[in-house]
Amino acid sequence: MPNRSYRIGYAFEYRIRKWLEKLGYFVIRSGKSRFPDGHAAGKFMPIPQFIFPQFYFECKTGKYLNKEEKQKGLEIKEQTGLPLVIFYRKNRKILYWIL
């Protein structure tokens, strides 16, 4: 059985995945605990303050990426041209910021 932190993170990632699918995105999840958590693709779907047809996403129970994750995110953005959206939660609300 996975540890408690893993279960909490996975549950939040599952919640984000279902929310994106409900908005009309096709979501591909990265296996295991790899960075980033997944890739979302679809038509231009309006999510407040940004409209992207495709993006990578990372789900965090806290708001911040560590130094290594931030570097990997910038490399992915440079190589693919796709933004990395970091979803996090605060008081049971889903919030995000764009790297």
N, CA, C and O atoms as a GROMACS GRO file, in nm:
protein
  396
    1MET      N    1   0.084  -0.118   0.000
    1MET     CA    2   0.000   0.000   0.000
    1MET      C    3   0.089   0.124   0.000
    1MET      O    4   0.182   0.133   0.081
    2PRO      N    5   0.063   0.220  -0.089
    2PRO     CA    6   0.143   0.343  -0.096
    2PRO      C    7   0.129   0.426   0.032
    2PRO      O    8   0.034   0.412   0.108
    3ASN      N    9   0.228   0.512   0.051
    3ASN     CA   10   0.222   0.595   0.171
    3ASN      C   11   0.114   0.704   0.158
    3ASN      O   12   0.058   0.726   0.050
    4ARG      N   13   0.087   0.769   0.267
    4ARG     CA   14  -0.022   0.867   0.274
    4ARG      C   15  -0.001   0.985   0.178
    4ARG      O   16  -0.095   1.029   0.112
    5SER      N   17   0.122   1.036   0.170
    5SER     CA   18   0.151   1.149   0.082
    5SER      C   19   0.123   1.115  -0.064
    5SER      O   20   0.068   1.196  -0.138
    6TYR      N   21   0.163   0.994  -0.104
    6TYR     CA   22   0.139   0.950  -0.241
    6TYR      C   23  -0.010   0.943  -0.271
    6TYR      O   24  -0.055   0.988  -0.376
    7ARG      N   25  -0.087   0.888  -0.178
    7ARG     CA   26  -0.233   0.876  -0.198
    7ARG      C   27  -0.298   1.013  -0.210
    7ARG      O   28  -0.386   1.032  -0.294
    8ILE      N   29  -0.257   1.108  -0.127
    8ILE     CA   30  -0.313   1.244  -0.132
    8ILE      C   31  -0.281   1.308  -0.267
    8ILE      O   32  -0.368   1.369  -0.329
    9GLY      N   33  -0.155   1.294  -0.311
    9GLY     CA   34  -0.115   1.352  -0.440
    9GLY      C   35  -0.187   1.288  -0.557
    9GLY      O   36  -0.230   1.357  -0.649
   10TYR      N   37  -0.201   1.157  -0.553
   10TYR     CA   38  -0.270   1.086  -0.660
   10TYR      C   39  -0.418   1.127  -0.666
   10TYR      O   40  -0.473   1.145  -0.775
   11ALA      N   41  -0.480   1.140  -0.552
   11ALA     CA   42  -0.622   1.180  -0.548
   11ALA      C   43  -0.640   1.319  -0.608
   11ALA      O   44  -0.737   1.343  -0.680
   12PHE      N   45  -0.547   1.411  -0.579
   12PHE     CA   46  -0.556   1.545  -0.635
   12PHE      C   47  -0.533   1.541  -0.786
   12PHE      O   48  -0.601   1.611  -0.861
   13GLU      N   49  -0.438   1.462  -0.831
   13GLU     CA   50  -0.410   1.448  -0.973
   13GLU      C   51  -0.533   1.390  -1.046
   13GLU      O   52  -0.567   1.435  -1.155
   14TYR      N   53  -0.597   1.292  -0.986
   14TYR     CA   54  -0.718   1.232  -1.042
   14TYR      C   55  -0.829   1.337  -1.054
   14TYR      O   56  -0.900   1.342  -1.154
   15ARG      N   57  -0.843   1.420  -0.951
   15ARG     CA   58  -0.944   1.526  -0.952
   15ARG      C   59  -0.918   1.624  -1.066
   15ARG      O   60  -1.013   1.664  -1.135
   16ILE      N   61  -0.794   1.663  -1.088
   16ILE     CA   62  -0.758   1.755  -1.196
   16ILE      C   63  -0.785   1.690  -1.331
   16ILE      O   64  -0.840   1.753  -1.421
   17ARG      N   65  -0.747   1.563  -1.344
   17ARG     CA   66  -0.768   1.492  -1.470
   17ARG      C   67  -0.916   1.487  -1.507
   17ARG      O   68  -0.952   1.513  -1.621
   18LYS      N   69  -1.000   1.454  -1.410
   18LYS     CA   70  -1.144   1.447  -1.436
   18LYS      C   71  -1.201   1.585  -1.470
   18LYS      O   72  -1.289   1.597  -1.555
   19TRP      N   73  -1.152   1.688  -1.403
   19TRP     CA   74  -1.198   1.825  -1.428
   19TRP      C   75  -1.162   1.868  -1.571
   19TRP      O   76  -1.244   1.927  -1.640
   20LEU      N   77  -1.039   1.838  -1.615
   20LEU     CA   78  -0.997   1.873  -1.750
   20LEU      C   79  -1.077   1.796  -1.854
   20LEU      O   80  -1.115   1.851  -1.958
   21GLU      N   81  -1.103   1.669  -1.827
   21GLU     CA   82  -1.185   1.589  -1.920
   21GLU      C   83  -1.326   1.645  -1.929
   21GLU      O   84  -1.385   1.645  -2.037
   22LYS      N   85  -1.380   1.692  -1.819
   22LYS     CA   86  -1.513   1.751  -1.818
   22LYS      C   87  -1.516   1.880  -1.903
   22LYS      O   88  -1.618   1.912  -1.964
   23LEU      N   89  -1.403   1.952  -1.906
   23LEU     CA   90  -1.394   2.073  -1.988
   23LEU      C   91  -1.375   2.042  -2.137
   23LEU      O   92  -1.382   2.133  -2.220
   24GLY      N   93  -1.351   1.915  -2.170
   24GLY     CA   94  -1.339   1.877  -2.309
   24GLY      C   95  -1.199   1.842  -2.354
   24GLY      O   96  -1.177   1.817  -2.473
   25TYR      N   97  -1.104   1.839  -2.264
   25TYR     CA   98  -0.967   1.802  -2.299
   25TYR      C   99  -0.951   1.651  -2.300
   25TYR      O  100  -1.020   1.579  -2.228
   26PHE      N  101  -0.859   1.603  -2.384
   26PHE     CA  102  -0.815   1.465  -2.382
   26PHE      C  103  -0.688   1.464  -2.298
   26PHE      O  104  -0.593   1.534  -2.329
   27VAL      N  105  -0.687   1.385  -2.191
   27VAL     CA  106  -0.576   1.389  -2.094
   27VAL      C  107  -0.498   1.259  -2.098
   27VAL      O  108  -0.555   1.150  -2.091
   28ILE      N  109  -0.366   1.271  -2.110
   28ILE     CA  110  -0.276   1.157  -2.104
   28ILE      C  111  -0.193   1.173  -1.977
   28ILE      O  112  -0.126   1.274  -1.958
   29ARG      N  113  -0.198   1.073  -1.893
   29ARG     CA  114  -0.126   1.077  -1.765
   29ARG      C  115   0.010   1.013  -1.779
   29ARG      O  116   0.025   0.910  -1.845
   30SER      N  117   0.111   1.074  -1.718
   30SER     CA  118   0.244   1.014  -1.712
   30SER      C  119   0.242   0.904  -1.607
   30SER      O  120   0.187   0.922  -1.499
   31GLY      N  121   0.302   0.792  -1.639
   31GLY     CA  122   0.304   0.681  -1.545
   31GLY      C  123   0.397   0.705  -1.427
   31GLY      O  124   0.486   0.790  -1.433
   32LYS      N  125   0.375   0.631  -1.322
   32LYS     CA  126   0.454   0.637  -1.200
   32LYS      C  127   0.452   0.779  -1.144
   32LYS      O  128   0.349   0.846  -1.149
   33SER      N  129   0.563   0.825  -1.093
   33SER     CA  130   0.569   0.960  -1.037
   33SER      C  131   0.661   1.048  -1.121
   33SER      O  132   0.747   1.117  -1.067
   34ARG      N  133   0.642   1.045  -1.250
   34ARG     CA  134   0.728   1.120  -1.340
   34ARG      C  135   0.681   1.264  -1.353
   34ARG      O  136   0.566   1.298  -1.326
   35PHE      N  137   0.775   1.347  -1.397
   35PHE     CA  138   0.746   1.488  -1.417
   35PHE      C  139   0.734   1.513  -1.566
   35PHE      O  140   0.821   1.464  -1.638
   36PRO      N  141   0.637   1.582  -1.617
   36PRO     CA  142   0.517   1.632  -1.553
   36PRO      C  143   0.412   1.523  -1.537
   36PRO      O  144   0.430   1.411  -1.587
   37ASP      N  145   0.305   1.555  -1.468
   37ASP     CA  146   0.202   1.456  -1.440
   37ASP      C  147   0.123   1.416  -1.563
   37ASP      O  148   0.070   1.305  -1.570
   38GLY      N  149   0.114   1.505  -1.661
   38GLY     CA  150   0.037   1.468  -1.778
   38GLY      C  151   0.037   1.573  -1.886
   38GLY      O  152   0.102   1.677  -1.875
   39HIS      N  153  -0.037   1.543  -1.993
   39HIS     CA  154  -0.050   1.629  -2.109
   39HIS      C  155  -0.198   1.637  -2.142
   39HIS      O  156  -0.268   1.535  -2.147
   40ALA      N  157  -0.246   1.757  -2.166
   40ALA     CA  158  -0.387   1.777  -2.202
   40ALA      C  159  -0.393   1.839  -2.341
   40ALA      O  160  -0.320   1.932  -2.372
   41ALA      N  161  -0.481   1.787  -2.424
   41ALA     CA  162  -0.497   1.837  -2.560
   41ALA      C  163  -0.645   1.845  -2.592
   41ALA      O  164  -0.724   1.762  -2.547
   42GLY      N  165  -0.681   1.943  -2.670
   42GLY     CA  166  -0.819   1.960  -2.710
   42GLY      C  167  -0.836   2.085  -2.792
   42GLY      O  168  -0.739   2.148  -2.834
   43LYS      N  169  -0.959   2.121  -2.815
   43LYS     CA  170  -0.987   2.246  -2.883
   43LYS      C  171  -0.959   2.360  -2.787
   43LYS      O  172  -0.930   2.337  -2.670
   44PHE      N  173  -0.967   2.481  -2.836
   44PHE     CA  174  -0.946   2.596  -2.748
   44PHE      C  175  -1.057   2.597  -2.644
   44PHE      O  176  -1.172   2.630  -2.675
   45MET      N  177  -1.024   2.560  -2.523
   45MET     CA  178  -1.122   2.554  -2.416
   45MET      C  179  -1.096   2.668  -2.318
   45MET      O  180  -0.985   2.682  -2.267
   46PRO      N  181  -1.196   2.749  -2.293
   46PRO     CA  182  -1.173   2.860  -2.202
   46PRO      C  183  -1.166   2.818  -2.056
   46PRO      O  184  -1.266   2.778  -1.997
   47ILE      N  185  -1.049   2.827  -2.001
   47ILE     CA  186  -1.030   2.814  -1.857
   47ILE      C  187  -0.995   2.955  -1.814
   47ILE      O  188  -0.914   3.020  -1.880
   48PRO      N  189  -1.052   3.004  -1.706
   48PRO     CA  190  -1.030   3.143  -1.670
   48PRO      C  191  -0.885   3.187  -1.682
   48PRO      O  192  -0.796   3.124  -1.625
   49GLN      N  193  -0.860   3.292  -1.755
   49GLN     CA  194  -0.733   3.361  -1.775
   49GLN      C  195  -0.636   3.292  -1.870
   49GLN      O  196  -0.530   3.348  -1.896
   50PHE      N  197  -0.666   3.176  -1.923
   50PHE     CA  198  -0.580   3.122  -2.028
   50PHE      C  199  -0.659   3.031  -2.120
   50PHE      O  200  -0.755   2.966  -2.080
   51ILE      N  201  -0.615   3.029  -2.245
   51ILE     CA  202  -0.677   2.943  -2.345
   51ILE      C  203  -0.563   2.876  -2.421
   51ILE      O  204  -0.491   2.941  -2.496
   52PHE      N  205  -0.548   2.747  -2.400
   52PHE     CA  206  -0.444   2.671  -2.469
   52PHE      C  207  -0.508   2.547  -2.531
   52PHE      O  208  -0.590   2.482  -2.468
   53PRO      N  209  -0.469   2.514  -2.655
   53PRO     CA  210  -0.518   2.389  -2.712
   53PRO      C  211  -0.444   2.269  -2.653
   53PRO      O  212  -0.500   2.159  -2.645
   54GLN      N  213  -0.319   2.288  -2.612
   54GLN     CA  214  -0.240   2.182  -2.552
   54GLN      C  215  -0.152   2.239  -2.443
   54GLN      O  216  -0.106   2.353  -2.452
   55PHE      N  217  -0.127   2.160  -2.341
   55PHE     CA  218  -0.034   2.201  -2.237
   55PHE      C  219   0.004   2.080  -2.153
   55PHE      O  220  -0.068   1.980  -2.147
   56TYR      N  221   0.118   2.092  -2.088
   56TYR     CA  222   0.159   1.993  -1.990
   56TYR      C  223   0.112   2.042  -1.855
   56TYR      O  224   0.097   2.163  -1.834
   57PHE      N  225   0.089   1.950  -1.763
   57PHE     CA  226   0.047   1.994  -1.630
   57PHE      C  227   0.115   1.913  -1.522
   57PHE      O  228   0.152   1.797  -1.540
   58GLU      N  229   0.130   1.978  -1.409
   58GLU     CA  230   0.186   1.918  -1.288
   58GLU      C  231   0.091   1.952  -1.175
   58GLU      O  232   0.047   2.067  -1.164
   59CYS      N  233   0.059   1.855  -1.092
   59CYS     CA  234  -0.032   1.876  -0.980
   59CYS      C  235   0.049   1.876  -0.851
   59CYS      O  236   0.128   1.785  -0.826
   60LYS      N  237   0.029   1.976  -0.771
   60LYS     CA  238   0.100   1.989  -0.645
   60LYS      C  239  -0.001   2.015  -0.534
   60LYS      O  240  -0.096   2.092  -0.551
   61THR      N  241   0.019   1.950  -0.420
   61THR     CA  242  -0.069   1.980  -0.307
   61THR      C  243  -0.027   2.112  -0.242
   61THR      O  244  -0.108   2.178  -0.178
   62GLY      N  245   0.100   2.150  -0.260
   62GLY     CA  246   0.147   2.282  -0.222
   62GLY      C  247   0.160   2.364  -0.349
   62GLY      O  248   0.135   2.312  -0.458
   63LYS      N  249   0.199   2.487  -0.341
   63LYS     CA  250   0.200   2.573  -0.458
   63LYS      C  251   0.329   2.566  -0.540
   63LYS      O  252   0.328   2.600  -0.658
   64TYR      N  253   0.437   2.522  -0.480
   64TYR     CA  254   0.567   2.544  -0.541
   64TYR      C  255   0.634   2.420  -0.598
   64TYR      O  256   0.614   2.308  -0.550
   65LEU      N  257   0.714   2.442  -0.703
   65LEU     CA  258   0.799   2.339  -0.760
   65LEU      C  259   0.936   2.350  -0.695
   65LEU      O  260   0.978   2.460  -0.658
   66ASN      N  261   1.006   2.239  -0.682
   66ASN     CA  262   1.144   2.250  -0.635
   66ASN      C  263   1.233   2.293  -0.752
   66ASN      O  264   1.187   2.303  -0.865
   67LYS      N  265   1.359   2.319  -0.723
   67LYS     CA  266   1.451   2.373  -0.822
   67LYS      C  267   1.466   2.281  -0.943
   67LYS      O  268   1.468   2.328  -1.057
   68GLU      N  269   1.477   2.150  -0.919
   68GLU     CA  270   1.494   2.054  -1.029
   68GLU      C  271   1.370   2.047  -1.117
   68GLU      O  272   1.381   2.042  -1.239
   69GLU      N  273   1.252   2.047  -1.055
   69GLU     CA  274   1.128   2.042  -1.132
   69GLU      C  275   1.110   2.169  -1.216
   69GLU      O  276   1.065   2.162  -1.330
   70LYS      N  277   1.146   2.282  -1.159
   70LYS     CA  278   1.135   2.408  -1.233
   70LYS      C  279   1.227   2.406  -1.354
   70LYS      O  280   1.188   2.450  -1.463
   71GLN      N  281   1.349   2.355  -1.338
   71GLN     CA  282   1.444   2.345  -1.448
   71GLN      C  283   1.391   2.252  -1.557
   71GLN      O  284   1.397   2.284  -1.676
   72LYS      N  285   1.338   2.135  -1.517
   72LYS     CA  286   1.280   2.041  -1.614
   72LYS      C  287   1.162   2.105  -1.688
   72LYS      O  288   1.147   2.088  -1.809
   73GLY      N  289   1.079   2.178  -1.614
   73GLY     CA  290   0.965   2.245  -1.676
   73GLY      C  291   1.007   2.347  -1.780
   73GLY      O  292   0.944   2.356  -1.885
   74LEU      N  293   1.111   2.423  -1.751
   74LEU     CA  294   1.162   2.521  -1.847
   74LEU      C  295   1.222   2.452  -1.970
   74LEU      O  296   1.208   2.503  -2.081
   75GLU      N  297   1.288   2.338  -1.950
   75GLU     CA  298   1.342   2.262  -2.063
   75GLU      C  299   1.230   2.209  -2.152
   75GLU      O  300   1.239   2.216  -2.275
   76ILE      N  301   1.125   2.156  -2.091
   76ILE     CA  302   1.010   2.105  -2.167
   76ILE      C  303   0.946   2.219  -2.246
   76ILE      O  304   0.912   2.202  -2.364
   77LYS      N  305   0.929   2.333  -2.182
   77LYS     CA  306   0.869   2.449  -2.249
   77LYS      C  307   0.954   2.493  -2.368
   77LYS      O  308   0.901   2.527  -2.474
   78GLU      N  309   1.086   2.494  -2.350
   78GLU     CA  310   1.177   2.536  -2.457
   78GLU      C  311   1.176   2.437  -2.573
   78GLU      O  312   1.176   2.478  -2.690
   79GLN      N  313   1.174   2.307  -2.542
   79GLN     CA  314   1.179   2.205  -2.646
   79GLN      C  315   1.047   2.191  -2.723
   79GLN      O  316   1.048   2.172  -2.845
   80THR      N  317   0.936   2.201  -2.654
   80THR     CA  318   0.806   2.176  -2.718
   80THR      C  319   0.729   2.302  -2.754
   80THR      O  320   0.645   2.300  -2.844
   81GLY      N  321   0.757   2.411  -2.684
   81GLY     CA  322   0.680   2.533  -2.706
   81GLY      C  323   0.546   2.532  -2.635
   81GLY      O  324   0.466   2.624  -2.652
   82LEU      N  325   0.520   2.428  -2.557
   82LEU     CA  326   0.394   2.418  -2.485
   82LEU      C  327   0.412   2.465  -2.341
   82LEU      O  328   0.516   2.438  -2.280
   83PRO      N  329   0.314   2.534  -2.286
   83PRO     CA  330   0.326   2.580  -2.148
   83PRO      C  331   0.311   2.466  -2.048
   83PRO      O  332   0.252   2.362  -2.078
   84LEU      N  333   0.365   2.489  -1.931
   84LEU     CA  334   0.348   2.396  -1.819
   84LEU      C  335   0.259   2.465  -1.717
   84LEU      O  336   0.293   2.572  -1.666
   85VAL      N  337   0.145   2.405  -1.689
   85VAL     CA  338   0.050   2.462  -1.594
   85VAL      C  339   0.061   2.384  -1.465
   85VAL      O  340   0.049   2.261  -1.464
   86ILE      N  341   0.083   2.454  -1.356
   86ILE     CA  342   0.094   2.391  -1.225
   86ILE      C  343  -0.037   2.411  -1.152
   86ILE      O  344  -0.074   2.524  -1.119
   87PHE      N  345  -0.108   2.302  -1.127
   87PHE     CA  346  -0.233   2.308  -1.053
   87PHE      C  347  -0.202   2.280  -0.906
   87PHE      O  348  -0.124   2.191  -0.874
   88TYR      N  349  -0.264   2.355  -0.819
   88TYR     CA  350  -0.250   2.333  -0.675
   88TYR      C  351  -0.382   2.362  -0.609
   88TYR      O  352  -0.475   2.413  -0.673
   89ARG      N  353  -0.391   2.331  -0.483
   89ARG     CA  354  -0.518   2.352  -0.413
   89ARG      C  355  -0.496   2.442  -0.293
   89ARG      O  356  -0.390   2.442  -0.230
   90LYS      N  357  -0.600   2.517  -0.265
   90LYS     CA  358  -0.600   2.604  -0.148
   90LYS      C  359  -0.743   2.612  -0.099
   90LYS      O  360  -0.832   2.656  -0.172
   91ASN      N  361  -0.765   2.570   0.023
   91ASN     CA  362  -0.900   2.569   0.081
   91ASN      C  363  -1.000   2.498  -0.010
   91ASN      O  364  -1.110   2.547  -0.034
   92ARG      N  365  -0.960   2.382  -0.060
   92ARG     CA  366  -1.043   2.295  -0.144
   92ARG      C  367  -1.074   2.353  -0.281
   92ARG      O  368  -1.157   2.298  -0.353
   93LYS      N  369  -1.010   2.463  -0.318
   93LYS     CA  370  -1.028   2.521  -0.451
   93LYS      C  371  -0.910   2.481  -0.539
   93LYS      O  372  -0.798   2.465  -0.491
   94ILE      N  373  -0.937   2.465  -0.668
   94ILE     CA  374  -0.832   2.437  -0.763
   94ILE      C  375  -0.781   2.570  -0.816
   94ILE      O  376  -0.857   2.650  -0.871
   95LEU      N  377  -0.652   2.593  -0.798
   95LEU     CA  378  -0.587   2.713  -0.849
   95LEU      C  379  -0.473   2.670  -0.939
   95LEU      O  380  -0.438   2.552  -0.941
   96TYR      N  381  -0.414   2.762  -1.013
   96TYR     CA  382  -0.306   2.727  -1.103
   96TYR      C  383  -0.215   2.846  -1.127
   96TYR      O  384  -0.253   2.960  -1.101
   97TRP      N  385  -0.096   2.818  -1.176
   97TRP     CA  386  -0.008   2.920  -1.229
   97TRP      C  387   0.065   2.859  -1.347
   97TRP      O  388   0.078   2.737  -1.357
   98ILE      N  389   0.114   2.944  -1.436
   98ILE     CA  390   0.174   2.900  -1.561
   98ILE      C  391   0.323   2.928  -1.557
   98ILE      O  392   0.366   3.039  -1.527
   99LEU      N  393   0.402   2.825  -1.589
   99LEU     CA  394   0.547   2.841  -1.592
   99LEU      C  395   0.588   2.893  -1.727
   99LEU      O  396   0.707   2.914  -1.752
   0.00000   0.00000   0.00000
